[in-house]
């Protein structure tokens, strides 16, 4: 079983409104800076809520046109929080984004 379908992620720029807003579903996301480099990788049970949290915290900057964007993939319905966290750890190790303070996967257990 794969956690995510193959293919490119969906893109959304909250500054310009270009792209499709993340849904309220579980998945993986990547925050890209204005230069296009991956600055943060995360996993969540609600992509829409987590995007809003990153905008409010400043991790996903919206101050200037094209300042930051988010890419995301919705998880397969059969995936679990553990399989999504393992995938997150692999992607953090692969890309080494500067804003990730840990190696990933330390999220709260599902249902808490």
C-alpha positions as CSV (number, residue, x, y, z in Angstrom):
1,X,0.0,0.0,0.0
2,X,1.3,3.4,-0.9
3,X,0.6,6.4,1.4
4,X,0.3,8.8,-1.5
5,X,-0.6,8.5,-5.2
6,X,2.2,8.9,-7.6
7,X,2.5,12.2,-9.5
8,X,3.1,15.8,-8.8
9,X,1.7,17.6,-5.7
10,X,-1.0,20.2,-5.8
11,X,0.3,23.8,-5.5
12,X,-1.2,26.8,-3.7
13,X,0.1,30.3,-3.2
14,X,-1.9,32.1,-0.4
15,X,-0.5,35.5,-1.4
16,X,-1.8,35.4,-5.0
17,X,-4.6,32.9,-4.5
18,X,-3.1,30.9,-7.5
19,X,-3.7,27.2,-7.2
20,X,-6.1,25.0,-5.3
21,X,-6.5,25.6,-1.5
22,X,-5.6,22.5,0.6
23,X,-8.6,20.5,1.7
24,X,-9.5,19.5,5.2
25,X,-8.0,16.0,4.7
26,X,-4.9,14.3,6.0
27,X,-1.7,14.6,3.9
28,X,1.8,15.8,3.5
29,X,2.8,19.3,2.6
30,X,6.0,21.3,1.7
31,X,6.5,25.0,2.1
32,X,8.6,26.6,-0.6
33,X,10.3,30.0,-0.2
34,X,10.2,32.8,-2.7
35,X,13.2,31.2,-4.5
36,X,11.4,27.8,-4.9
37,X,13.5,26.0,-2.3
38,X,11.8,23.6,0.1
39,X,12.0,25.3,3.5
40,X,9.7,23.0,5.6
41,X,8.0,19.5,5.2
42,X,5.2,18.4,7.4
43,X,2.4,15.8,7.8
44,X,-1.1,16.6,9.2
45,X,-4.6,15.2,9.6
46,X,-6.0,18.5,8.2
47,X,-4.1,20.2,5.4
48,X,-6.4,23.3,5.4
49,X,-6.1,23.9,9.2
50,X,-2.3,23.4,9.2
51,X,-1.8,25.8,6.2
52,X,-3.7,28.5,8.2
53,X,-1.5,27.9,11.2
54,X,1.7,28.3,9.1
55,X,0.4,31.5,7.6
56,X,-0.4,32.9,11.1
57,X,3.0,31.8,12.5
58,X,4.9,33.4,9.6
59,X,6.5,30.1,8.4
60,X,4.4,30.5,5.2
61,X,5.0,34.1,4.4
62,X,2.3,36.0,2.6
63,X,3.6,39.6,2.8
64,X,4.8,40.0,-0.8
65,X,3.6,38.6,-4.1
66,X,5.0,35.1,-4.5
67,X,6.6,35.2,-1.1
68,X,5.8,31.6,-0.3
69,X,3.8,28.7,-1.5
70,X,2.7,25.3,-0.4
71,X,2.6,22.0,-2.2
72,X,0.6,19.1,-0.8
73,X,-0.7,15.6,-1.4
74,X,-3.8,14.1,0.1
75,X,-3.1,10.8,1.8
76,X,-4.6,7.6,0.7
77,X,-7.7,6.7,2.7
78,X,-6.1,3.5,3.9
79,X,-3.0,5.3,5.2
80,X,-2.5,5.7,9.0
81,X,-0.8,8.5,10.9
82,X,2.2,6.1,11.4
83,X,2.7,5.5,7.7
84,X,2.3,9.2,7.0
85,X,4.8,10.1,9.7
86,X,7.3,7.6,8.3
87,X,6.9,9.1,4.8
88,X,7.5,12.6,6.4
89,X,10.7,11.4,8.1
90,X,12.0,10.0,4.7
91,X,11.3,13.3,2.9
92,X,12.9,15.4,5.7
93,X,16.0,13.2,5.5
94,X,16.0,13.5,1.7
95,X,15.5,17.3,1.4
96,X,16.9,18.6,4.8
97,X,14.6,21.7,4.9
98,X,16.1,24.4,7.1
99,X,12.9,25.2,9.1
100,X,12.3,21.6,10.3
101,X,13.6,21.6,13.9
102,X,13.4,17.8,14.1
103,X,13.6,14.8,11.9
104,X,9.8,14.5,11.8
105,X,7.2,12.1,13.0
106,X,6.8,13.5,16.5
107,X,3.2,14.5,16.0
108,X,0.5,13.8,18.5
109,X,-1.0,10.3,18.4
110,X,-4.2,10.2,16.2
111,X,-7.3,10.9,18.2
112,X,-5.7,13.2,20.8
